[in-house]
Amino acid sequence: MEFPTGYYTLKQVCELLTLSRSTIYRMRCRGEFVQAVDLTSGRIGFPIPEVHAWKLKREEARGGPRRQRGLIRCRPVQPWKLNRNPARGGPRGRRGPVRGRSVPAG
């Protein structure tokens, strides 16, 4: 597969691979990622064909591209967690009786 020639900036590489800057820096130090080219005395670029070749190589090692998973399901947020008072660092008001503890009949 042919890719256009040119260079990606670090920001473009981060967006393309969904990796953080620090992850890319760590991978470069370990020699696990494409080496950057000095474009000027303070600007680097990553060759576009090499970045895409690296990405394809990683996908093949993993068994192909991942399928789209859709929305991530998670537990709903408890209402009392939404009403936190940042000055006190805790919830506003009482949450009610604690489960498992007996409440004296009144």
PyMOL commands that set and color helices and strands:
alter all, ss='L'
color gray80, all
select helices_A, chain A and resi 10-17+21-30+48-62+79-82
alter helices_A, ss='H'
color red, helices_A
select strands_A, chain A and resi 7-8+37-40+43-47+84-85+90-91
alter strands_A, ss='S'
color yellow, strands_A
deselect
rebuild
show_as cartoon
